Amino acid sequence: MTQSQPIAASRSSYFSYFGFILLCFLSTASYADKDASSSNNIHIRSLAASCAACHGTNGNSRSITPVLAGLDAGYFATQMHAFKKGSRESTVMHHHATGINDEEISLLAEYFSQQKRATPFPLTPQTLREKP
């Protein structure tokens, strides 16, 4: 075994490692915009999920709270800003609206405007039976 073989092997390994790192960096850089958009999408979907507790999945309320799905984005944003400023009364919405910024309001408005409004199922009356 000569002295030059281990050096050549280590150079080869070094260049392979460097090439791999460079490839990873370049592939990551090309998706930077997609990742930023994706992370923003995840953030807005998380905010929208918190709305689901009262307004239903994707804004399709099944109770007395307003349906958000399919609302005009401008109308949604106007109402949220009114809650935030306190010019529209509510029981809890002013708390939620003050917790999000204007950009998030705009993104939520766009998100809910794109959701398909579901046809509500008619409620059937239920009666309680006495225990036998």
N, C-alpha and C positions, 0 to 999 in steps of 0.2 A: 504494500500500500504506500502510495507516495503522498507527500505533503499537499499536492495540488488537488487531489481528489476530494478531501473533505471541504476545502474552500470552494470548489466548483459546486459541490452538492449544496452547501449552505447558500451560495449565491443564487442557485436555481430555486431553492426554497424561498429565499428572500424575494425574488422577483415574482414567484407564484403568489406569495402572500400579498405583496404590494399590488399586484394585478387584481387579486380578489377584492381587496379593500377599495381600490379605485373603481372597480365595477359596481360594488355596492353603493359607493358614494354617488356615482353618476346615475344609477337607476333610481336612487332615492331622490336625487335632485329633480329628476324629470317628473316625479309624482308629487312634488312639493305643493303645487296648486291644488291638485286633487285631494291631498291629505288635509290641507287647510279647509277646503270646502267640505270634506267628509267630517272633520272634527266639528265644524260649525253646524253641520246637519245633525250630528249626534247631540250637540248642545241644545239645539232648538227642539229636537224630538224629546229630549229629557225634560225641557220646560213644558212642552205640550203634554207630556205624560202626567205632570203634576196637575194640569188642568183637568185631566180625565177623572179625577176623584169626584168632581161635581158635574162636569160638562160631558162626561162619557168618553169612550175610546174614540180618538181622532175627532173629538168635538161633537160627537153624536149623542147628545143627552137623552136619557131615558126617563128623566124626571122633570121637575118644574124649572130647572135651570135652563137658560137659553142654549140652543144648539149653535155651536161655533162653526161646524163644518159647512163649507160653501159660502160663508159670509164674505161680503165685499171687503177686501183688504183695507181700503180707506175707512170704511165704517168701523171695522174692528179696531184699527189704530186710534181713531177719534175717541171711541168709547174707553179704550185703555188709558189714553192721556187724560180723559175726564176723570176717571177713577183716581189716577195718579195725582192730579191737581186738587181733587176733592170737590170738583164741580158737579160730579154725579154721585148721588148717594148710593151706598150699598152697605151690606152687613160685613162682608169680608174682602170684597174685591179691591178696595183701596189698599189693604195690606199687601195683597199679591202684586198689584200694579206698582207700588213704590219699591218693590224688591227687584224690578227689572229695568234695564236702561232702554233708551229710545231705539237703539239698533235692535235689541231683542224684541221689542214691541213690533217693529217693522217686519222682522223675520217671522215672528209668530203670526202676524197678520197674513203674510204670504203663505205660510204653512197651512193655516186653517182655510184660507180661500181655495186652496187646491184639494182639500179633502172632499170626498163625495158625501153628500148628505144622504143618510140612510133613511129608508122608509120605516117609520116607527111601527112597532107591533101593537095592535090594540090590546089594551089591558083587559083582562077578564076578572070579573069580581070573584072574590074568594070569601068563603064563609068558614068560620071555625066550627068544628063539631065538638060536641061534648064527649068527654071520655066515657067509654062504656063501663 
